[in-house]
Amino acid sequence: MFNIHKYSLNIIDMKTNEKQVALLNPVQMMKTTFIALMMVLFVSTTMGQRNVLDIVVGSDDHTTLEAAVIAAELADDLQGKGPFTLFAPTDAAFEALPEGTVSSLLEDPTGALANILLYHVVGSMAYSTDLSNGQMISTLQGDQIAVKFKNGKAYINDAMVIVADIKADNGVVHVIDAVIVPPAKMASVDTAISSSSSGGCD
């Protein structure tokens, strides 16, 4: 039969032995405490440091955007001091582009691709509460984006904001459901896609 009284005494003896070990080894106890404190400090520090690029890299829905940012050599910029507001298209948004668009842009990563990516970045902090219907915002690419509100939803040009106000140490990220392209650049992208399509048919 299980002797609960004996089991309780064994637990008490174990705790007593642990206390005796701690008293007999104060240096070891101090080392253990110091290591534990350093681990807590390290975790809390690293958890608190999250820039705009970290949010993109840490998202399972932004692998294409991550690859595009790296190819366009903009990774260091988005890790900079900021502040930045990034309107981040999802993987599905890139997949919805006309066939050949992404591959065409990747042929000129620091040119056409970089320009389109910079059109998604604002050089200031803009939370959803800072946005207003009809507002025009200048991007790092140079052209402006239009803010619209419809049926309670916020739109950047024609892209709907599906997740807003993801805070970073150097800015804020809003997830959008479409890739936005500056009008002047769209024509050149269309031409590049048409040319590559024609070349593939020969």
CORDA-V75324 format. One record per pair of residues at least 4 apart in sequence whose ideal C-beta (glycine too) atoms are under 6 Angstrom apart, sorted by the first residue. I is the first residue (numbers start at 0). J is the second residue. If there is no record, write none. Layout:
BEGIN
<<I,J> <I,J>>
END
This chain:
BEGIN
<<20,24> <21,28> <42,46> <49,53> <49,167> <49,168> <50,78> <50,167> <50,168> <50,169> <51,77> <51,83> <51,85> <51,167> <51,169> <51,170> <51,172> <52,74> <52,77> <52,78> <53,57> <54,165> <54,167> <54,172> <55,61> <55,64> <55,65> <56,65> <60,89> <60,90> <61,65> <61,87> <62,90> <63,90> <63,93> <64,87> <68,73> <68,74> <69,74> <70,108> <71,108> <71,109> <71,112> <71,113> <71,116> <72,109> <73,77> <73,116> <81,169> <81,170> <82,123> <82,124> <82,170> <83,120> <83,170> <84,121> <84,125> <84,170> <84,171> <85,120> <85,172> <86,119> <86,155> <86,173> <86,175> <87,172> <87,174> <88,92> <88,175> <88,178> <92,176> <92,177> <92,178> <93,101> <96,100> <96,178> <99,103> <99,192> <99,195> <100,192> <103,191> <103,192> <103,195> <104,111> <104,112> <107,111> <108,112> <109,113> <114,140> <114,184> <115,180> <117,139> <117,140> <118,138> <118,140> <118,181> <120,139> <121,125> <121,136> <121,138> <122,139> <124,170> <124,171> <125,129> <126,164> <126,171> <127,163> <127,164> <130,146> <132,148> <134,146> <135,143> <135,145> <136,144> <137,143> <138,144> <142,181> <144,155> <144,156> <145,156> <147,154> <148,153> <152,159> <153,160> <154,159> <155,175> <156,179> <158,175> <158,176> <158,177> <158,179> <159,176> <160,173> <160,175> <161,174> <161,176> <162,174> <163,173> <165,172> <166,171> <180,184> <180,185>>
END
